[in-house]
Amino acid sequence: MIAKLAGLCVLAYLAGSIPFGYLIGRLAYGKDIRKIGSGNIGFANVTRTFGWLAGMVTLVGDVGKGLGPVLLARCFFGESWQPILTGFFAILGAVFSLCLGFKGGKGVGTSAGVFAGLAPIPFLWALSGYLLVLSIFRYSSLGSLTGAVILPLALLLQKTVRGGTDPYGGTVIVAMVASLLIIWLHRGNIRRIAAGTERKLTHDK
């Protein structure tokens, strides 16, 4: 069981390390997305730079590399702590990508995929917060920060309502760590939002 779990964690990290936004920029447009706009390789910067289609492909890839390992781990271990750990390694891969010299994105899309697989209802609350803020302010970063705050709170609420022993205890811990990591990686965005210089989610060309 330990060898199987270790293999899944390695696989999750490698999957998380796939930089879809970077690959789309290089292969489809011949450009390095890290040198354009905000320099981030995620959905928002890819959309602003290359358009909505490229952005959505990036988003699907980022979500999939979080959701896939979690679902695979659940096939082997069911609803237990092992899929939680596997999902955490996928997030680590997204943020510290092996393909990009242990640098990566901000982990939002991959975290979304992980928690969609681990805790669908709390994930939907976080997604709703993201979409609501995005629809009002048009800042993807602000929406991501909102979702990062809502997710652990929604998990705590659901754990309280459900009661008893369930895998959400570990999921809450991972959600808190992921949320703090996302907030930290958005510190530049927070400064730009405060200064009124943050770019909205629109295709620049």
C-alpha positions as CSV (number, residue, x, y, z in Angstrom):
1,M,0.0,0.0,0.0
2,I,2.8,2.4,0.8
3,A,4.5,1.8,-2.6
4,K,1.2,2.3,-4.4
5,L,0.6,5.6,-2.5
6,A,4.1,6.8,-3.1
7,G,3.7,6.1,-6.8
8,L,0.4,8.0,-6.9
9,C,1.9,11.0,-5.2
10,V,4.8,11.0,-7.6
11,L,2.4,10.7,-10.5
12,A,0.3,13.5,-9.1
13,Y,3.3,15.8,-8.7
14,L,4.4,15.1,-12.3
15,A,0.8,15.7,-13.6
16,G,0.6,18.9,-11.6
17,S,4.0,20.0,-13.1
18,I,2.6,20.0,-16.7
19,P,2.6,23.8,-17.5
20,F,-0.4,23.9,-19.9
21,G,-0.4,27.7,-20.3
22,Y,3.4,27.7,-21.0
23,L,3.1,24.9,-23.6
24,I,0.1,26.5,-25.4
25,G,2.1,29.8,-25.6
26,R,5.2,28.0,-27.0
27,L,3.6,25.5,-29.3
28,A,0.6,27.4,-30.6
29,Y,2.0,31.0,-30.6
30,G,5.8,30.7,-30.3
31,K,5.8,32.9,-27.3
32,D,6.8,32.5,-23.6
33,I,3.8,33.4,-21.5
34,R,6.1,34.0,-18.6
35,K,7.5,37.1,-20.3
36,I,4.1,38.6,-21.2
37,G,1.6,40.5,-19.1
38,S,1.7,39.4,-15.5
39,G,4.1,36.6,-16.3
40,N,1.8,33.9,-14.8
41,I,1.2,30.7,-16.8
42,G,-2.4,30.4,-15.7
43,F,-5.9,30.9,-17.2
44,A,-6.2,34.7,-16.7
45,N,-2.9,35.7,-18.3
46,V,-3.2,33.2,-21.1
47,T,-6.7,34.6,-21.9
48,R,-5.6,38.2,-21.8
49,T,-2.6,37.3,-24.1
50,F,-3.8,34.7,-26.5
51,G,-7.6,34.8,-26.3
52,W,-10.5,32.9,-24.6
53,L,-9.9,29.6,-26.5
54,A,-6.3,29.3,-25.3
55,G,-7.4,30.4,-21.8
56,M,-10.1,27.8,-21.6
57,V,-7.8,25.0,-22.8
58,T,-5.3,26.1,-20.1
59,L,-8.1,26.0,-17.5
60,V,-9.3,22.6,-18.5
61,G,-5.8,21.2,-18.4
62,D,-5.0,22.8,-15.0
63,V,-8.2,21.5,-13.5
64,G,-7.8,18.1,-15.0
65,K,-4.3,17.7,-13.6
66,G,-5.7,18.2,-10.1
67,L,-8.9,16.2,-10.5
68,G,-7.4,13.2,-12.4
69,P,-4.9,12.1,-9.7
70,V,-7.6,12.5,-6.9
71,L,-10.1,10.3,-8.8
72,L,-7.3,7.8,-9.5
73,A,-6.4,7.6,-5.9
74,R,-10.0,7.2,-4.9
75,C,-10.2,4.1,-7.2
76,F,-7.5,2.5,-5.1
77,F,-8.2,3.9,-1.6
78,G,-11.8,5.1,-1.6
79,E,-12.8,8.0,0.6
80,S,-9.8,8.1,2.9
81,W,-6.8,10.3,3.6
82,Q,-4.7,8.9,0.6
83,P,-6.6,10.9,-2.1
84,I,-6.2,14.0,0.0
85,L,-2.4,13.6,0.1
86,T,-2.3,12.8,-3.6
87,G,-4.2,16.0,-4.4
88,F,-1.8,18.0,-2.3
89,F,1.1,16.7,-4.4
90,A,-0.7,17.7,-7.5
91,I,-1.0,21.3,-6.1
92,L,2.7,21.2,-5.2
93,G,3.5,20.2,-8.8
94,A,1.5,23.1,-10.2
95,V,3.2,25.7,-8.0
96,F,6.7,24.2,-8.1
97,S,6.7,22.7,-11.6
98,L,9.5,20.2,-12.4
99,C,9.2,21.3,-16.0
100,L,9.9,24.9,-15.2
101,G,12.8,24.7,-12.8
102,F,10.5,24.3,-9.7
103,K,8.6,27.5,-10.6
104,G,5.0,27.4,-11.8
105,G,1.7,29.0,-11.6
106,K,-0.4,30.1,-8.6
107,G,-2.2,26.7,-8.2
108,V,-5.7,28.0,-8.5
109,G,-6.9,25.8,-11.4
110,T,-5.2,22.7,-10.1
111,S,-6.6,23.3,-6.6
112,A,-10.0,23.7,-8.1
113,G,-9.7,20.2,-9.7
114,V,-8.4,18.7,-6.5
115,F,-11.2,19.9,-4.3
116,A,-13.8,19.2,-7.0
117,G,-12.8,15.6,-6.5
118,L,-12.4,15.7,-2.7
119,A,-15.3,17.8,-1.6
120,P,-17.7,18.8,-4.4
121,I,-20.2,20.9,-2.4
122,P,-17.6,23.1,-0.7
123,F,-15.9,23.5,-4.0
124,L,-19.1,24.7,-5.6
125,W,-19.4,27.3,-2.9
126,A,-15.9,28.5,-3.6
127,L,-16.5,28.5,-7.4
128,S,-19.7,30.5,-6.9
129,G,-17.7,33.1,-4.9
130,Y,-15.2,33.3,-7.7
131,L,-17.8,33.7,-10.4
132,L,-19.8,36.3,-8.5
133,V,-16.7,38.5,-7.8
134,L,-15.5,38.0,-11.4
135,S,-18.8,39.0,-12.8
136,I,-18.9,42.2,-10.7
137,F,-15.3,43.4,-10.8
138,R,-13.8,41.5,-13.8
139,Y,-10.7,40.7,-11.8
140,S,-9.9,36.9,-11.9
141,S,-7.3,37.4,-9.2
142,L,-9.9,38.9,-6.8
143,G,-12.2,36.0,-7.6
144,S,-9.5,33.5,-6.9
145,L,-8.7,35.1,-3.6
146,T,-12.4,35.1,-2.7
147,G,-12.6,31.4,-3.6
148,A,-9.5,30.7,-1.6
149,V,-11.1,32.2,1.5
150,I,-14.5,30.5,1.0
151,L,-13.2,27.0,0.5
152,P,-11.8,26.2,3.9
153,L,-14.7,27.9,5.6
154,A,-17.2,25.9,3.5
155,L,-15.3,22.7,4.4
156,L,-15.3,23.5,8.1
157,L,-19.1,24.2,7.9
158,Q,-19.8,21.0,6.1
159,K,-17.6,19.0,8.5
160,T,-19.5,20.5,11.5
161,V,-22.9,19.7,9.9
162,R,-22.0,16.2,8.9
163,G,-20.3,15.4,12.3
164,G,-18.6,12.1,13.1
165,T,-15.4,11.0,11.5
166,D,-14.9,11.7,7.8
167,P,-12.1,12.5,5.4
168,Y,-13.0,16.2,5.5
169,G,-10.7,16.7,8.5
170,G,-7.6,16.2,6.4
171,T,-9.2,18.0,3.5
172,V,-9.7,21.1,5.7
173,I,-6.0,21.1,6.5
174,V,-5.0,20.8,2.9
175,A,-7.5,23.5,1.9
176,M,-6.1,25.9,4.5
177,V,-2.5,25.3,3.3
178,A,-3.6,25.6,-0.4
179,S,-5.5,28.8,0.4
180,L,-2.7,30.4,2.2
181,L,-0.3,29.5,-0.6
182,I,-2.7,31.0,-3.2
183,I,-3.1,34.2,-1.2
184,W,0.7,34.4,-0.8
185,L,1.3,33.9,-4.5
186,H,-1.3,36.6,-5.3
187,R,0.5,39.2,-3.1
188,G,1.5,41.2,-6.2
189,N,-2.1,41.1,-7.4
190,I,-3.3,42.3,-4.1
191,R,-1.0,45.3,-4.3
192,R,-2.2,46.1,-7.8
193,I,-5.8,45.8,-6.8
194,A,-5.2,48.2,-4.0
195,A,-3.4,50.6,-6.3
196,G,-6.1,50.3,-9.0
197,T,-3.7,48.9,-11.6
198,E,-4.8,45.3,-11.7
199,R,-5.8,44.1,-15.2
200,K,-9.3,42.9,-15.9
201,L,-10.0,39.5,-17.5
202,T,-10.4,40.6,-21.1
203,H,-8.5,39.6,-24.2
204,D,-6.1,42.5,-24.9
205,K,-6.0,42.0,-28.7
